[in-house]
Amino acid sequence: MILITDASEEDLDQIYKIERSSFDNPYPYSLLKAYLILANKLYLIAKDNQTVVGYIIGIIQYGYRGHIVSIAVDKSYRKKGIGSKLLSSLEERFKSFGVKYSYLEVDVRNKSAISFYYRNGYIIAYLRKNYYGMGKHAFIMLKNLYYKFLD
Ligand SMILES: CC(C)(COP(=O)(O)OP(=O)(O)OC[C@H]1O[C@@H](n2cnc3c(N)ncnc32)[C@H](O)[C@@H]1OP(=O)(O)O)[C@@H](O)C(=O)NCCC(=O)NCCS
C-alpha cells in the first residue's frame, strides 16, 4: 500500500536517487535538503513499505499562491496513480494554508507531465520563453483551488 507522509532527512538519499533518474538537470542533494526547511509541511513523499517511490515539493508565495517546485515518481512505479496522489495531497496542504491557486513550470517538450497535470485539473496559462535556457521554453500551468459559489 502506498502511503503519503512528510519527508524527513532520512528519506533524502532515496529522494535524490529518484531525482537523478527523472531529470536531465537534477536538483543537487543540498537543495533537496534545504527544502526540508524551506518547504516545511509541503514536502511529501510516497512510500511503499520502507521504500520512497516518489516525492513532491511545494512552497507558498505571497500567502495566496502555491508553487509546485518539483514532483517525481520512481520509473518503475509510474502510471499507478502515485503522482496524482502526491499532487492532490500537496493541494490539500496548500488549501489548509489558505492558498488560492497552484501553479508550476513544465518543459514544453515534457508531454507526459503536461498530460498528467491536465488530467489533474491544470490548464496552460501562458508560455515562458527560454525558462530552461536559450530555446528551452516552459508552459506555466495553473489550477484554481478556491471555489466560491454565489447565491
Ligand atoms: C509526471 C510524473 C510525476 C507522473 O507520475 P505518475 O505516478 O506516473 O502519475 P499518475 O500515475 O498519477 O498519472 C500518470 C498517468 O498514468 C495513468 N494512470 C494512473 N493510474 C493508472 C493505472 N492504475 N493504470 C494505468 N494508467 C494509470 C494516468 O491516467 C496518467 O495518464 P496521463 O499521463 O496520460 O494523464 C512522472 O511521470 C515523473 O516522475 N516524471 C518525471 C519527472 C517529471 O517530469 N516531473 C514533472 C516536472 S514539471
The ligand as a Tripos MOL2 file, in Angstrom:
@<TRIPOS>MOLECULE
LIG
   48    50     1     0     0
SMALL
NO_CHARGES

@<TRIPOS>ATOM
      1 C1          4.9100   13.3460  -14.0640 C.3       1 LIG1
      2 C2          5.0020   12.1700  -13.0620 C.3       1 LIG1
      3 C3          5.3340   12.7120  -11.6870 C.3       1 LIG1
      4 C4          3.6330   11.4630  -13.0150 C.3       1 LIG1
      5 O1          3.6950   10.4410  -12.0140 O.3       1 LIG1
      6 P1          2.7810    9.1280  -12.1030 P.3       1 LIG1
      7 O2          2.8500    8.4430  -10.7890 O.co2     1 LIG1
      8 O3          3.1230    8.3400  -13.3050 O.co2     1 LIG1
      9 O4          1.3500    9.8140  -12.2690 O.3       1 LIG1
     10 P2         -0.0710    9.0840  -12.3560 P.3       1 LIG1
     11 O5          0.0920    7.6110  -12.3290 O.co2     1 LIG1
     12 O6         -0.9460    9.7120  -11.3310 O.co2     1 LIG1
     13 O7         -0.5790    9.5650  -13.7750 O.3       1 LIG1
     14 C5          0.1970    9.3150  -14.9360 C.3       1 LIG1
     15 C6         -0.6260    8.6060  -15.9910 C.3       1 LIG1
     16 O8         -0.8810    7.2780  -15.5870 O.3       1 LIG1
     17 C7         -2.2540    6.9780  -15.7640 C.3       1 LIG1
     18 N1         -2.6310    6.0480  -14.7080 N.ar      1 LIG1
     19 C8         -2.8280    6.3110  -13.4020 C.ar      1 LIG1
     20 N2         -3.1820    5.2070  -12.7370 N.ar      1 LIG1
     21 C9         -3.1730    4.2130  -13.6620 C.ar      1 LIG1
     22 C10        -3.4260    2.8350  -13.5820 C.ar      1 LIG1
     23 N3         -3.7690    2.2420  -12.4410 N.pl3     1 LIG1
     24 N4         -3.3020    2.1130  -14.7160 N.ar      1 LIG1
     25 C11        -2.9650    2.6860  -15.8840 C.ar      1 LIG1
     26 N5         -2.7000    4.0040  -16.0290 N.ar      1 LIG1
     27 C12        -2.8180    4.7410  -14.9250 C.ar      1 LIG1
     28 C13        -2.9500    8.2930  -15.6040 C.3       1 LIG1
     29 O9         -4.1790    8.2850  -16.2670 O.3       1 LIG1
     30 C14        -1.9730    9.2490  -16.2230 C.3       1 LIG1
     31 O10        -2.1900    9.3090  -17.6040 O.3       1 LIG1
     32 P3         -1.7500   10.6080  -18.4580 P.3       1 LIG1
     33 O11        -0.2800   10.8630  -18.1380 O.co2     1 LIG1
     34 O12        -1.9790   10.2150  -19.8380 O.co2     1 LIG1
     35 O13        -2.5780   11.7350  -17.9520 O.co2     1 LIG1
     36 C15         6.0500   11.1150  -13.5360 C.3       1 LIG1
     37 O14         5.7970   10.7780  -14.8870 O.3       1 LIG1
     38 C16         7.5030   11.5730  -13.4080 C.2       1 LIG1
     39 O15         8.1180   11.4000  -12.3580 O.2       1 LIG1
     40 N6          8.0640   12.1430  -14.4950 N.am      1 LIG1
     41 C17         9.4690   12.5690  -14.4930 C.3       1 LIG1
     42 C18         9.6670   13.8380  -13.7040 C.3       1 LIG1
     43 C19         8.8360   14.9760  -14.2740 C.2       1 LIG1
     44 O16         8.7630   15.1830  -15.4850 O.2       1 LIG1
     45 N7          8.2100   15.7470  -13.3650 N.am      1 LIG1
     46 C20         7.3920   16.8880  -13.7290 C.3       1 LIG1
     47 C21         8.2620   18.0720  -13.9250 C.3       1 LIG1
     48 S1          7.3210   19.5370  -14.2370 S.3       1 LIG1
@<TRIPOS>BOND
     1     1     2 1
     2     2     3 1
     3     2     4 1
     4     2    36 1
     5     4     5 1
     6     5     6 1
     7     6     7 2
     8     6     8 1
     9     6     9 1
    10     9    10 1
    11    10    11 2
    12    10    12 1
    13    10    13 1
    14    13    14 1
    15    14    15 1
    16    15    16 1
    17    15    30 1
    18    16    17 1
    19    17    18 1
    20    17    28 1
    21    18    19 ar
    22    18    27 ar
    23    19    20 ar
    24    20    21 ar
    25    21    22 ar
    26    21    27 ar
    27    22    23 1
    28    22    24 ar
    29    24    25 ar
    30    25    26 ar
    31    26    27 ar
    32    28    29 1
    33    28    30 1
    34    30    31 1
    35    31    32 1
    36    32    33 2
    37    32    34 1
    38    32    35 1
    39    36    37 1
    40    36    38 1
    41    38    39 2
    42    38    40 1
    43    40    41 1
    44    41    42 1
    45    42    43 1
    46    43    44 2
    47    43    45 1
    48    45    46 1
    49    46    47 1
    50    47    48 1
@<TRIPOS>SUBSTRUCTURE
     1 LIG1         1 GROUP 0 **** ****
